[in-house]
Amino acid sequence: MDILTQGLLGGTLAQSCSNKEEMRAATTVGFVAALLADADALIQSSADPLLTLEYHRQFTHSLIFIPVGALLVSLILWFTFKKFIRPLGFKRVYLYALLGCATSGFLDACTSYGTHLLWPFTDERVAWSIVSIFDPLFSLLLGASMVIGLRLHKTLAARIGLLLAATYLAIGWFQHQRAEETIRATIVQRGHDATQLTVKPTMGNLLLWRAIYRSGDNYHVDGVRVGLDAGRVYAGSRAPAFNLQRDLPALAVTSVLHQDIRRFDFFSDSYLALHPDDSGLLGDVRFAILPTSTRPLWGIRLDLQNPQAHAQFETSRRLSRAEIDQFVSMLKGAD
């Protein structure tokens, strides 16, 4: 999830377990500790653009890293903010840091991006897809409760905020099930046989969902709105599934580009398709601006003239006015 919400959850959890005298310091420690996991974004290489994809949400988000990360944060704060932190005592600082670090992997696993929660025991990415990577309402619940708790010097506000946040995630799980049931019924109606299926919330809401499934050699992308009434499907686009051996038969297995495609395939959970308007860009079809579009948010550049160079990672988050209007219309459940 976005880094601010990570900090808000860590700070609110630490605050809920503190007392009146320790509340400000505990909230600060929990907030800072929750940010540590995203320090993996600093692992980059100008020579290998895909390196950051391999390590983002990897070991720093795993359950086994929590006590190590908490110790690291505790030591940094202990020697950096002496007057503010040391009255707590090191054990209490570590406790609040532990609570903050414990939230990062869990919260990111609730999104659709995928998190190596069980690293190093498995390379599987955990992605429950019950909340968007950016959800202002979820962030507001945590932020308001944390600020109110600090102003009133009472932990009750933080505990209520955590309860509301947990309820919001539960609603997300319920909506996910409804959206999946709706698209599965549509798949049956179309006479398709889905070998892969992913359902994920669109940005900032739990009403409009993006469904991607593979039938034969094609990916089908649809929007699914699940409000108070029955679910509604907005038929979307179709994209041929990328096949490395079929589509690039002349690319040497030993080439750097071949290896990078395999790495990107693992990162994308094999949801690969060429950009509909740019055949030289191999994209992750799971993510797009519109829930009905196959125009990916990111992908790698296929430079077949230079196969021994690492593939360049490209992103495209441009949103036209027409696309905004279309998204809002689907969100409202319009025809």
C-alpha angles and dihedrals in degrees: 000000000000114000095244093057089047090057093044092054093047093047094047093049092049090046092052090058097045134084132238095269095048100037100104095044093043092051091049093049093047092047094050094043091054090058095056096082092062090058084091086082086076090068098098141141127200088205094051112035093182093061092087090054091055094053102034109108090000127112096351089059097047124110092238091059095058099088091041093049091047091053091049093051092045092054093047094049093041093060098032104046100030101158094044100042109028097070086070093060122236095271092057092045090052091048093054091043089051091053091049095048091047092065101056102073093039094052094047090049087059089064128072097246096084131239132214090232094158098042128173093022093059137007092217115127114228111217118162092175097210099129135031122256085245118032115161095192092056090047091048092054091055097039095049094048092048094050093045090050091052093048095047095036090227129124092210092085092054092049091050089049091052090049091051091047091051089049090051091053090048089053088050090054091049092049090048090056091049093049092048092049090050095051092044089056089050091050090055091048090053091051092238128147108219113209093173128029132177126175119188137167119255121237117304103351147068097218104071119051136185118227122194123181136165121228116176109319096337138082116220119204123196139167117235122195118195114183130145090304129058118304118273127209123212105202110231141178136310128221131186111249112246116246115189097204094043100040099038105026094153094055110108116240090225094054122112091234091055090052092047091052089053090049092049090047090057092047091050094046087240093298094133128152135154117256108266091228099032118045091188093064119080109202141193100245093199092078127054139140094250122043090229098047132097092200099114126223091224143007146148127271114243104217100181091174090065107033094161093064123085115260117256117239114226133187131196120188099158113141122192124211090250091054091049090052091047092050092049091048092054091045089055091048094244122166 
